[in-house]
Amino acid sequence: MDMRKDEEMALRLSVVMGAWFVYVGGLKIFSSGLDKFAVDIGNYKLVSEDMAVAAAYIVPWVEVVAGICFMLGILKKGAWFAMLGLVGAFSFSVGSAWWRGLDISCGCLGGTEKISYWAKALEFAVYYAALGFLAWVRWRQPHRK
């Protein structure tokens, strides 16, 4: 069976994007730690301390599971919606911090470097473009002859 070029590109994109989300989720879980991520979430000043802790202990695992599903091509729609939800929540949080002029660490990669808002905006644009392309390739109606 011959794979069309757009389907091959979608497969490669899914593997790369999935691997990236497994990597960043894994960094938060196993490298910098979930306690530090809870502090990073709290720095956005969008949720209570308890909610920040809950999110810090849930979000990285969702990143890892969705990333694995993306890489393996299982639960495609669920993984796609999970990725869209994650990117949407991250975009909202970073955009809110940018709007309010907060000088904080992103928390995305577990480091302490301050957010570069323009770089994050570009990163999110790439995520949205990738997710849009994947949806278009995977769920478009087949052409009738």
C-alpha positions as CSV (number, residue, x, y, z in Angstrom):
1,M,0.0,0.0,0.0
2,D,1.5,3.3,-1.1
3,M,1.3,6.2,1.4
4,R,0.5,9.6,0.0
5,K,3.1,12.3,0.7
6,D,0.8,14.2,3.1
7,E,0.1,11.1,5.1
8,E,3.8,10.3,5.3
9,M,4.4,13.8,6.5
10,A,1.6,13.5,9.0
11,L,3.1,10.3,10.4
12,R,6.5,11.9,10.8
13,L,5.0,15.0,12.3
14,S,3.1,12.9,14.8
15,V,6.2,11.0,15.8
16,V,8.2,14.2,16.3
17,M,5.5,16.1,18.1
18,G,4.7,13.0,20.3
19,A,8.4,12.6,21.1
20,W,8.7,16.3,22.0
21,F,5.7,16.1,24.4
22,V,7.1,12.9,26.0
23,Y,10.4,14.7,26.5
24,V,9.0,17.9,28.0
25,G,6.6,16.0,30.2
26,G,9.4,13.7,31.3
27,L,11.6,16.6,32.1
28,K,9.0,17.9,34.5
29,I,8.4,14.5,36.1
30,F,11.9,13.1,36.3
31,S,14.4,16.1,36.0
32,S,13.2,19.3,37.5
33,G,10.4,17.8,39.6
34,L,6.7,18.3,40.0
35,D,7.1,20.5,43.0
36,K,9.1,23.0,40.9
37,F,6.5,22.8,38.2
38,A,3.8,23.6,40.8
39,V,5.8,26.7,41.7
40,D,6.1,27.6,38.0
41,I,2.3,27.2,37.5
42,G,1.7,29.4,40.6
43,N,3.9,32.1,39.2
44,Y,1.2,32.7,36.4
45,K,-1.2,33.8,39.2
46,L,-4.2,32.2,37.4
47,V,-5.2,29.5,39.9
48,S,-5.0,28.8,43.6
49,E,-2.0,27.1,45.1
50,D,-3.9,23.8,45.5
51,M,-5.0,23.9,41.8
52,A,-1.4,24.7,40.8
53,V,-0.2,21.6,42.7
54,A,-2.9,19.4,41.2
55,A,-2.1,20.7,37.7
56,A,1.6,20.1,38.2
57,Y,1.0,16.5,39.1
58,I,-1.5,15.9,36.2
59,V,-0.3,17.9,33.2
60,P,3.1,16.3,32.7
61,W,1.6,12.8,32.7
62,V,-1.0,13.9,30.2
63,E,1.8,15.3,28.0
64,V,3.6,11.9,28.3
65,V,0.6,9.7,27.6
66,A,-0.7,11.9,24.7
67,G,2.8,12.0,23.3
68,I,3.1,8.2,23.4
69,C,-0.3,7.9,21.7
70,F,0.8,10.3,19.0
71,M,4.0,8.4,18.4
72,L,2.3,5.0,18.2
73,G,-0.7,6.2,16.3
74,I,-3.2,4.9,18.9
75,L,-6.3,6.7,20.2
76,K,-5.5,9.3,17.5
77,K,-8.5,11.6,18.0
78,G,-8.2,11.5,21.8
79,A,-4.5,12.2,21.6
80,W,-5.1,15.0,19.2
81,F,-7.7,16.6,21.4
82,A,-5.4,16.2,24.4
83,M,-2.6,17.9,22.6
84,L,-5.0,20.7,21.4
85,G,-6.2,21.2,25.0
86,L,-2.6,21.3,26.4
87,V,-1.5,23.8,23.7
88,G,-4.6,25.8,24.3
89,A,-4.0,25.9,28.1
90,F,-0.3,26.8,27.6
91,S,-1.2,29.5,25.1
92,F,-3.8,31.0,27.4
93,S,-1.4,31.0,30.4
94,V,1.6,32.4,28.6
95,G,-0.6,35.0,26.8
96,S,-2.1,36.1,30.1
97,A,1.3,36.4,31.7
98,W,2.5,38.4,28.6
99,W,-0.5,40.7,28.8
100,R,0.1,41.3,32.5
101,G,3.8,41.9,32.0
102,L,4.9,39.1,34.3
103,D,8.7,38.4,34.2
104,I,8.6,34.7,35.1
105,S,10.0,31.4,34.1
106,C,7.9,29.5,31.7
107,G,8.2,26.1,33.5
108,C,7.9,24.4,30.1
109,L,11.3,22.7,30.1
110,G,11.9,22.7,33.9
111,G,14.5,25.4,33.7
112,T,14.7,28.8,35.4
113,E,15.2,31.0,32.4
114,K,12.7,33.8,31.9
115,I,10.0,33.5,29.2
116,S,10.7,34.9,25.8
117,Y,7.2,35.8,24.9
118,W,7.8,36.2,21.1
119,A,9.6,32.8,20.9
120,K,6.7,31.2,22.8
121,A,4.2,32.8,20.4
122,L,6.1,31.4,17.5
123,E,6.3,28.0,19.2
124,F,2.5,27.9,19.8
125,A,1.9,29.0,16.2
126,V,3.9,25.9,15.1
127,Y,1.9,23.6,17.4
128,Y,-1.4,25.0,16.1
129,A,-0.2,24.6,12.4
130,A,0.9,21.1,13.1
131,L,-2.3,20.1,14.8
132,G,-4.3,21.7,12.0
133,F,-2.3,19.9,9.4
134,L,-2.8,16.5,11.2
135,A,-6.5,17.1,11.5
136,W,-6.8,17.9,7.8
137,V,-4.8,14.9,6.7
138,R,-6.5,12.4,9.1
139,W,-10.1,13.5,9.0
140,R,-10.8,15.0,5.7
141,Q,-13.4,13.3,3.6
142,P,-12.0,11.1,0.8
143,H,-12.4,12.4,-2.7
144,R,-15.0,10.5,-4.8
145,K,-14.1,9.6,-8.3
